[in-house]
Amino acid sequence: MSRCPPPTFACRLLESVLPDAYGEAILGDLIEEYALRIESTSRSIASRWFWSQTCRSVPSLVWYSLRRGNCLIRMSVAVGVYIFMGTLKFAVDLIISKLLAPDQATYVVLAPIVFLTTTAIGGWVAARIRRGTTIFLALMVTITVAILIDLKVCSIPVPWWYQFGFLALGPLAVIITPALFGRLKPREVVA
């Protein structure tokens, strides 16, 4: 059997959404199938297959995690991290308004950077505290951004893509950051 490991980011993304009870078995089966595919095809074809399995699995795994009955702890951790994110964003906004520039135009330029950094840090912290929490945190970020867009919080007229960027990239930063910078090690394919 080949010793080429599967795509690391795909493994980490799956590990972050797989249920605790079946995570090892499901990921192990995928890695095993990947190793078999490398023997019969090229590495790029096997990697494409692994990514297609990952992309197909993540939405249903997220839905499974959301409708599970024992998600109270994960939601509690997500709320705690959400409060931490809000406090962090408030502190950074205060520093920007006092030190850099108090005008609204500068804030509109810096707001996406602050927001994405805060959500990325929050996603990483949530994943470190408890696996599977990032799903609930991403859902909270989505709801918050949708409400803020509906309330038209920004007094300066901004294009639609500016608001859509917050709505799409915020939850994505929460979910993807733990996979990018996770503490989980990629699994080796054993001969």
C-alpha positions as CSV (number, residue, x, y, z in Angstrom):
1,M,0.0,0.0,0.0
2,S,1.2,3.5,-0.7
3,R,2.3,5.8,2.1
4,C,0.9,9.0,0.5
5,P,-1.3,10.8,3.1
6,P,-4.7,12.2,2.0
7,P,-5.1,16.0,1.8
8,T,-4.4,17.3,5.2
9,F,-6.9,20.2,5.1
10,A,-9.7,17.8,4.0
11,C,-8.9,15.5,6.9
12,R,-8.9,18.4,9.4
13,L,-12.2,19.7,8.0
14,L,-13.8,16.3,8.4
15,E,-12.4,15.8,11.9
16,S,-14.0,19.1,12.9
17,V,-17.5,18.1,11.9
18,L,-17.5,14.3,12.4
19,P,-19.5,13.1,15.4
20,D,-17.3,11.8,18.3
21,A,-18.8,8.3,18.3
22,Y,-18.1,7.6,14.6
23,G,-15.4,10.0,13.7
24,E,-12.4,7.6,13.9
25,A,-14.2,4.9,11.9
26,I,-15.5,7.1,9.2
27,L,-12.2,9.0,8.6
28,G,-10.3,5.7,8.8
29,D,-12.5,4.2,6.1
30,L,-12.0,7.2,3.9
31,I,-8.2,7.2,4.3
32,E,-8.2,3.4,3.6
33,E,-10.2,3.9,0.4
34,Y,-7.9,6.8,-0.5
35,A,-4.9,4.5,-0.2
36,L,-6.5,1.9,-2.4
37,R,-7.3,4.5,-5.0
38,I,-3.8,5.7,-5.1
39,E,-2.6,2.2,-5.9
40,S,-5.0,2.0,-8.9
41,T,-5.0,5.6,-10.1
42,S,-2.9,8.7,-9.8
43,R,-2.5,10.7,-6.6
44,S,-4.3,13.7,-8.1
45,I,-7.4,11.6,-9.0
46,A,-7.4,10.0,-5.5
47,S,-7.1,13.5,-3.9
48,R,-10.0,14.7,-6.1
49,W,-12.1,11.8,-4.9
50,F,-11.2,12.5,-1.3
51,W,-12.1,16.1,-1.6
52,S,-15.4,15.2,-3.3
53,Q,-16.2,12.9,-0.4
54,T,-15.3,15.7,2.0
55,C,-17.5,18.3,0.2
56,R,-20.4,15.9,0.0
57,S,-20.2,14.9,3.6
58,V,-19.7,18.2,5.4
59,P,-23.3,19.6,4.9
60,S,-25.0,16.4,6.1
61,L,-22.6,16.1,9.1
62,V,-23.3,19.7,10.0
63,W,-27.0,19.0,9.8
64,Y,-26.6,15.8,11.9
65,S,-24.7,17.8,14.5
66,L,-27.4,20.5,14.7
67,R,-30.3,18.1,15.2
68,R,-28.6,15.9,17.8
69,G,-30.2,15.9,21.2
70,N,-27.1,16.2,23.2
71,C,-25.8,19.5,21.9
72,L,-26.4,21.7,24.9
73,I,-22.7,21.7,26.0
74,R,-21.6,22.7,22.5
75,M,-24.1,25.5,22.3
76,S,-23.1,26.7,25.8
77,V,-19.4,26.8,24.7
78,A,-20.4,28.5,21.5
79,V,-22.3,31.2,23.5
80,G,-19.2,31.7,25.7
81,V,-16.9,32.0,22.7
82,Y,-19.4,34.3,21.0
83,I,-19.3,36.6,24.1
84,F,-15.5,36.5,24.0
85,M,-15.6,37.4,20.3
86,G,-17.9,40.3,20.9
87,T,-15.7,41.6,23.7
88,L,-12.6,41.3,21.5
89,K,-14.3,43.1,18.6
90,F,-15.5,45.8,20.9
91,A,-12.0,46.4,22.3
92,V,-10.4,46.5,18.8
93,D,-13.2,48.9,17.5
94,L,-12.5,51.1,20.5
95,I,-8.8,51.1,19.8
96,I,-9.4,51.9,16.1
97,S,-11.8,54.8,17.0
98,K,-9.5,56.3,19.6
99,L,-6.1,55.8,18.1
100,L,-6.3,55.5,14.3
101,A,-9.2,57.6,13.0
102,P,-12.7,58.3,14.4
103,D,-14.3,58.8,10.9
104,Q,-16.8,56.3,9.6
105,A,-15.0,55.8,6.2
106,T,-11.9,54.4,7.8
107,Y,-14.0,52.1,9.9
108,V,-15.8,50.8,6.8
109,V,-12.4,49.9,5.3
110,L,-11.1,48.2,8.5
111,A,-14.3,46.5,9.6
112,P,-14.0,43.4,7.4
113,I,-10.4,42.9,8.6
114,V,-11.4,43.2,12.2
115,F,-14.5,41.0,11.7
116,L,-12.8,38.2,9.8
117,T,-9.9,38.2,12.3
118,T,-12.3,38.0,15.3
119,T,-14.4,35.2,13.8
120,A,-11.3,33.3,12.9
121,I,-9.9,33.6,16.4
122,G,-13.3,32.6,17.8
123,G,-13.5,29.6,15.6
124,W,-10.1,28.4,16.6
125,V,-10.9,29.0,20.3
126,A,-14.2,27.1,20.0
127,A,-12.5,24.2,18.3
128,R,-9.8,24.0,21.0
129,I,-12.4,24.0,23.8
130,R,-14.8,21.4,22.3
131,R,-15.0,19.7,19.0
132,G,-18.1,20.4,17.0
133,T,-18.7,23.8,18.6
134,T,-17.7,25.7,15.5
135,I,-21.0,24.7,13.8
136,F,-23.1,26.5,16.4
137,L,-20.7,29.4,16.5
138,A,-20.9,29.8,12.7
139,L,-24.7,29.7,13.0
140,M,-24.7,32.4,15.6
141,V,-22.4,34.6,13.5
142,T,-24.7,34.1,10.5
143,I,-27.8,35.1,12.4
144,T,-26.1,38.1,13.9
145,V,-24.8,39.4,10.6
146,A,-28.2,38.8,8.9
147,I,-29.9,40.8,11.7
148,L,-27.3,43.6,11.5
149,I,-27.7,43.8,7.7
150,D,-31.5,44.0,8.1
151,L,-31.2,46.7,10.7
152,K,-28.9,48.7,8.4
153,V,-26.3,49.4,11.1
154,C,-23.8,50.9,8.7
155,S,-24.8,54.5,8.1
156,I,-22.6,54.9,5.0
157,P,-24.1,53.3,1.8
158,V,-22.1,50.2,0.9
159,P,-22.5,47.9,-2.1
160,W,-24.4,44.6,-1.8
161,W,-21.2,42.6,-2.1
162,Y,-19.8,44.3,1.0
163,Q,-22.7,43.0,3.1
164,F,-22.7,39.6,1.4
165,G,-19.0,39.3,2.2
166,F,-19.7,39.6,5.9
167,L,-22.6,37.1,5.6
168,A,-20.6,34.5,3.7
169,L,-17.1,34.9,4.9
170,G,-17.8,35.3,8.7
171,P,-19.3,31.8,9.2
172,L,-16.8,30.4,6.8
173,A,-13.9,31.8,8.8
174,V,-15.3,30.2,12.0
175,I,-15.5,26.8,10.4
176,I,-12.3,26.8,8.2
177,T,-9.8,28.3,10.7
178,P,-9.7,25.3,13.0
179,A,-9.1,23.1,10.0
180,L,-6.3,25.3,8.8
181,F,-4.6,25.9,12.1
182,G,-5.9,22.9,14.0
183,R,-3.9,21.0,16.6
184,L,-5.1,17.8,15.0
185,K,-2.3,15.9,13.2
186,P,-3.0,14.4,9.8
187,R,-3.4,10.7,9.8
188,E,-0.7,8.5,8.2
189,V,-1.7,5.7,5.8
190,V,-0.3,2.5,7.2
191,A,0.9,-0.2,4.9
